[in-house]
Amino acid sequence: MVPMIDLKKQFAGIKDEVLAVVTEILESAHYVLGPKVSEFEKKVAAYHDVAEAIGVASGTDALHLAVKALDIGAGDEVITTPFTFFATVESVIYTGAVPVFVDIDPETMNIDPAQIEAKITERTKAIIPVHIFGHPADMDAIMAIAGKHRLQVIEDCAQSFGADIRGKKTGSFGAAGCFSFYPSKNLGAFGDGGLVTLRDAGLGDRIRILRNHGSRGAYQHQSIGFNSRLDELQAGILLVKFRRIDAFNSMRRENAALYNAALADRIRKPIERKGVKHVYHQYTIRSAKRETIKNRLNEAGISSVVYYPIPLHLQEALRFLGYKNGDFPAAEEAAEKVLSLPMYPELEKKTIREIAEIINNV
Ligand SMILES: Cc1ncc(COP(=O)(O)O)c(C=O)c1O
């Protein structure tokens, strides 16, 4: 089966370096918040040109701690997109705040800035744009709205490591950028991991305290925090992959260009807005014949996945928010038509041509 992402192939290419760093860490016996975490944080902060980067246990925790550090909680509202992974809104709900959805721009499938202002109330505290599938959300428009209404912006960069707008990286626009290192992400660990980038150093202390039981020094607790640290082993492995992230993203972009050229014009392909660097965490087409395409690919031994079949406003767990079918037509249409195809740096050109041919024939 052609997988969605081939992590075995990726490991084979970095095996010696990974085993060396893992051995070094195991022998050092420094397993939590050691030098590899610090080195990784410094390198990621420099890469994003931000004041700080703080490793945490997952992308979900990165979002949760960022929302909490910004003092958002019960009685507050946070505007976000219904077309994302569930964790985006879980992080808001954990704090007691209420997620408020705004429909997506059908072109990029990111939150539509033109519809945000209508949803702002006196309770609105923040906007969480998600750079879905690796295409940056319209941060110029979002930052302008946030500035006008004095709202915080927390970027969900789980799928966009390395993406930029005119050279400025996602995760460096808002107060905080939240990254996931889940294994299948563009920069993936060998387990769970996450990180918060901070535009200004001000929030750094709060997040460092929150990730470590509300504690600044041993057994002195300034607040109620969490156990949410990036493991030293994961940081060591991430440092190996981080050296290659730009090359990996370039290979993804080449593969996307090849898909674009090989797929017939009648198939709706992902777009890349002017001035934007898409990092193709997913290469997602849209078609009314999705199920047929999926079946044909499956018969040919090729994986494909529907990210996401149910927009968040229609999820059973979020029924209490009171949304109904028809509330966000663009997100609902996307959920009916999207299909993500295999996409990873090592994907072979001939496989891309083969996949395109199967789809063109449907
Ligand atoms: C858009 C988005 N937000 C948040 C997350 C949560 O990240 P994690 O799985 O590391 O908790 C993910 C991925 O899983 C994601 O795709």
The ligand as an SDF file (V2000), in Angstrom:
LIG
                    3D

 16 16  0  0  0  0  0  0  0  0999 V2000
   -4.8120   21.7400   13.3190 C   0  0  0  0  0  0  0  0  0  0  0  0
   -4.3420   20.9490   14.5060 C   0  0  0  0  0  0  0  0  0  0  0  0
   -4.4030   21.4960   15.7340 N   0  0  0  0  0  0  0  0  0  0  0  0
   -3.9750   20.8350   16.8180 C   0  0  0  0  0  0  0  0  0  0  0  0
   -3.4480   19.5710   16.7340 C   0  0  0  0  0  0  0  0  0  0  0  0
   -3.0700   18.8680   17.9870 C   0  0  0  0  0  0  0  0  0  0  0  0
   -1.7510   18.4730   18.0450 O   0  0  0  0  0  0  0  0  0  0  0  0
   -1.2980   17.2050   18.9400 P   0  0  0  0  0  0  0  0  0  0  0  0
   -1.7960   15.9820   18.2650 O   0  0  0  0  0  0  0  0  0  0  0  0
    0.1880   17.3010   18.9480 O   0  0  0  0  0  0  0  0  0  0  0  0
   -1.8800   17.3890   20.3010 O   0  0  0  0  0  0  0  0  0  0  0  0
   -3.3580   18.9620   15.4680 C   0  0  0  0  0  0  0  0  0  0  0  0
   -2.7860   17.6250   15.2410 C   0  0  0  0  0  0  0  0  0  0  0  0
   -2.9030   16.6210   15.7560 O   0  0  0  0  0  0  0  0  0  0  0  0
   -3.8230   19.6560   14.3330 C   0  0  0  0  0  0  0  0  0  0  0  0
   -3.7750   19.1060   13.1140 O   0  0  0  0  0  0  0  0  0  0  0  0
  1  2  1  0
  2  3  1  0
  2 15  2  0
  3  4  2  0
  4  5  1  0
  5  6  1  0
  5 12  2  0
  6  7  1  0
  7  8  1  0
  8  9  2  0
  8 10  1  0
  8 11  1  0
 12 13  1  0
 12 15  1  0
 13 14  2  0
 15 16  1  0
M  END
$$$$
